[in-house]
Amino acid sequence: MLLLACLFTLIIHAAETSAYAFRLAGIRTAKLAVALSLAGMIVLISRTSNMVQGLMISGIADKAGQSDPHLALAPFRFVLMSASVGTAIAIVLFPTLVSLSARLIAHFEVTGSIPSLLKATANVHGIKQAGKHLRPPRLQMLSRLRIGGVPKRLVLLNVIVTAIYTVGVLAALYASAYSPDNKSQATMSSALINGIATIIMTLLIDPKVGLLTDRAMHGKASQEAVNKMFGLLMLSRLAGTILAQALLVPATSFILWALTLF
């Protein structure tokens, strides 16, 4: 069960990070609306997978609650580590993902629907063609990712939001192991934590990313500035998954305290 939970977590965070590739490909091909549609599909799939992940992890919390709640801490640490690994994999594969995203955008314009797109690309020929889009990462990419030109607050907020979102479900389930009498309340509190992250993202992060993207589409920002923005957003996501390790116990304590108020 733990292995499957870690695998789902890895896939979820790799998918969400790879959504940046569609956005960047949309800017490069001047087809941002199509790119955002495909990126939204990936995020929706990853969020749906997040619910399946919660079911898997809840079994770990239930068993720990029946014996010693501390036994759930180590497995939860491994799950959080999987989030970091998934994000790192997406970062390493980012040049390839951008190239593949541009190809998928072009196919989507021809096919006109997701089922037709899958039919045209999810086959042996499509997989062979995908090999032509492999782009190995280069160390030069890191040297260009200086913070200058990208708002520091945007990067910091993305770290915080990612950390909150990553730890939300785990902290709620960990709290349920300590409070079996309020298990349902503890489990549902993950919606509160993730809701806070969603509000911060919607009000403070997405508008700024959209503004910088719009400037790039109208030639008011260079391609290098856009590449830097998405690079820093991905690295800040990675930093957020690492920060989630430090937030797990405090977030659990916060949930247990909140339960005493109801």
C-alpha positions in Angstrom: 0.0 0.0 0.0 2.8 2.4 0.9 4.6 1.7 -2.4 1.4 2.5 -4.4 0.8 5.7 -2.4 4.3 6.8 -3.1 3.9 6.0 -6.8 0.7 7.9 -7.0 2.2 10.9 -5.2 5.2 10.8 -7.6 2.9 10.8 -10.6 0.7 13.6 -9.2 3.5 16.0 -8.6 5.3 15.2 -11.9 2.1 15.8 -13.8 1.3 19.1 -12.0 4.9 20.3 -12.6 4.8 19.2 -16.3 1.7 21.5 -16.8 4.2 24.4 -16.9 5.5 22.8 -20.1 2.2 23.2 -21.9 2.0 26.9 -20.8 5.5 27.5 -22.1 4.8 25.6 -25.4 1.7 27.7 -25.8 3.6 30.9 -25.5 6.3 29.7 -28.0 3.6 28.6 -30.5 1.3 31.5 -29.9 -1.5 29.1 -29.0 -1.9 29.8 -25.3 -5.6 29.1 -25.1 -5.2 25.6 -26.5 -2.2 25.0 -24.2 -4.1 26.1 -21.1 -6.9 23.7 -22.0 -4.5 20.8 -22.2 -2.7 21.9 -19.1 -6.0 22.1 -17.2 -6.7 18.5 -18.2 -3.5 17.3 -16.7 -4.1 19.2 -13.5 -7.6 17.8 -13.3 -6.3 14.3 -13.7 -3.7 14.8 -11.0 -6.2 16.3 -8.6 -8.5 13.3 -9.2 -5.5 11.0 -8.5 -5.0 12.9 -5.3 -8.3 11.5 -4.0 -7.1 7.9 -4.8 -3.9 8.7 -3.0 -5.8 9.8 0.1 -7.6 6.5 0.2 -4.4 4.6 0.1 -2.7 6.7 2.8 -5.7 6.6 5.0 -5.2 2.9 5.5 -1.7 3.6 6.9 -3.2 6.2 9.3 -5.9 3.7 10.4 -3.5 1.0 11.3 -1.2 3.4 13.1 -4.2 4.8 15.1 -5.0 1.3 16.3 -1.5 0.8 17.8 0.9 3.8 17.9 0.2 7.0 15.9 4.0 7.6 15.7 4.2 4.6 13.4 2.6 6.6 10.6 5.3 9.3 10.6 8.0 7.4 8.7 5.6 6.2 5.9 4.3 9.8 5.5 7.8 11.0 5.2 8.4 8.6 2.3 5.2 9.9 0.6 6.4 13.5 0.9 9.8 12.4 -0.5 8.0 10.9 -3.5 6.5 14.3 -4.1 9.9 15.8 -4.3 11.2 13.0 -6.6 8.2 13.4 -8.9 8.8 17.2 -9.1 12.5 16.7 -9.8 11.8 14.2 -12.6 9.5 16.7 -14.3 12.2 19.4 -14.0 14.8 17.2 -15.6 12.5 16.2 -18.4 11.2 19.8 -18.9 12.9 20.5 -22.2 11.5 17.2 -23.6 8.1 18.0 -22.2 8.0 21.4 -23.8 8.8 19.9 -27.2 6.2 17.2 -26.7 3.6 19.7 -25.6 4.1 21.8 -28.7 3.5 18.6 -30.8 0.4 17.8 -28.8 -0.9 21.3 -29.3 -0.5 21.0 -33.0 -2.2 17.7 -33.1 -5.1 19.0 -31.0 -5.7 21.8 -33.5 -6.1 19.2 -36.2 -8.1 16.6 -34.3 -10.3 19.1 -32.4 -11.0 16.8 -29.4 -9.3 15.0 -26.6 -10.5 11.5 -27.6 -9.3 12.1 -31.2 -6.0 13.5 -29.9 -5.4 10.3 -27.8 -6.3 8.1 -30.8 -3.8 9.9 -33.0 -0.9 10.0 -30.5 -1.4 7.1 -28.0 -0.2 4.3 -30.4 3.0 2.7 -31.4 3.7 5.2 -34.2 3.0 8.1 -31.8 5.4 6.7 -29.2 8.1 6.2 -31.8 7.6 9.8 -33.0 7.8 11.0 -29.4 11.4 9.8 -29.2 12.4 12.5 -31.7 11.4 15.1 -29.2 13.9 14.0 -26.5 15.8 17.0 -25.2 18.5 16.4 -22.6 18.7 19.0 -19.8 21.8 21.2 -19.9 23.6 22.8 -17.0 23.3 26.2 -18.8 19.6 26.1 -17.8 20.6 26.5 -14.2 23.0 29.3 -14.8 20.2 31.4 -16.3 17.9 31.0 -13.4 18.9 34.0 -11.4 16.2 35.6 -9.4 16.5 39.0 -11.2 13.5 39.9 -13.4 11.0 37.6 -11.6 9.3 38.9 -8.5 10.8 37.3 -5.4 7.4 37.3 -3.7 6.0 35.2 -6.5 8.7 32.6 -6.0 8.3 32.6 -2.2 4.5 32.3 -2.4 4.8 29.4 -4.7 7.1 27.6 -2.2 4.6 28.2 0.6 1.5 27.2 -1.4 3.2 24.1 -2.7 4.2 23.1 0.8 0.7 23.6 2.2 -0.9 21.7 -0.7 1.6 18.9 -0.4 1.2 18.4 3.3 -2.5 19.1 3.6 -4.0 15.6 3.2 -1.1 13.9 5.0 -1.4 16.2 8.0 -5.1 15.6 8.2 -4.7 11.8 8.1 -1.9 11.9 10.6 -4.1 13.9 12.9 -6.8 11.3 12.6 -4.4 8.7 13.9 -4.0 10.8 17.1 -7.7 11.6 17.4 -9.7 8.5 16.6 -12.8 9.9 18.3 -12.7 12.9 15.9 -11.5 10.9 12.9 -14.0 12.3 10.4 -13.4 15.9 11.4 -9.6 15.4 11.2 -9.8 13.9 7.8 -12.1 16.6 6.4 -9.8 19.3 7.7 -7.5 18.7 4.7 -10.1 20.7 2.7 -9.5 23.7 5.0 -5.7 23.5 4.6 -5.8 23.0 0.8 -8.5 25.7 0.6 -6.1 28.2 2.1 -3.5 27.2 -0.5 -6.0 27.5 -3.3 -7.0 31.0 -2.1 -3.4 32.2 -2.0 -2.7 30.7 -5.4 -5.9 32.2 -7.0 -5.4 35.7 -5.5 -1.7 36.2 -5.5 0.1 33.7 -7.8 -2.1 33.0 -10.9 -2.7 36.7 -11.7 1.0 37.5 -11.6 1.9 34.5 -13.8 -0.9 35.4 -16.2 0.3 39.0 -16.4 3.9 37.9 -17.2 2.5 35.4 -19.7 0.4 38.1 -21.4 3.4 40.4 -21.7 5.4 37.6 -23.4 2.5 37.0 -25.8 2.5 40.7 -26.8 6.2 40.9 -27.1 6.6 43.1 -24.0 8.8 40.4 -22.3 11.6 38.4 -23.7 11.5 34.6 -24.2 14.4 34.4 -21.8 12.4 36.1 -19.1 9.5 33.7 -19.6 11.9 30.7 -19.5 13.3 32.0 -16.3 9.9 32.5 -14.7 8.8 28.9 -15.4 12.2 27.6 -14.3 11.9 29.4 -11.0 8.3 28.3 -10.5 9.4 24.7 -11.0 12.3 25.0 -8.6 10.1 26.7 -6.1 7.7 23.8 -6.3 10.5 21.5 -5.5 11.5 23.6 -2.6 7.9 23.6 -1.4 7.7 19.8 -1.4 10.9 19.7 0.7 9.5 22.4 3.1 6.4 20.1 3.5 8.6 17.7 5.4 9.2 20.4 8.0 5.5 21.4 8.1 4.1 17.9 8.6 4.2 17.8 12.4 3.3 21.5 13.0 0.4 21.2 10.5 -0.8 18.1 12.4 -0.6 19.9 15.7 -2.6 22.8 14.2 -5.3 20.4 13.1 -5.5 18.7 16.5 -5.7 22.1 18.1 -8.5 23.2 15.7 -10.5 20.1 16.5 -10.7 21.2 20.2 -12.6 24.3 19.1 -15.5 22.3 17.6 
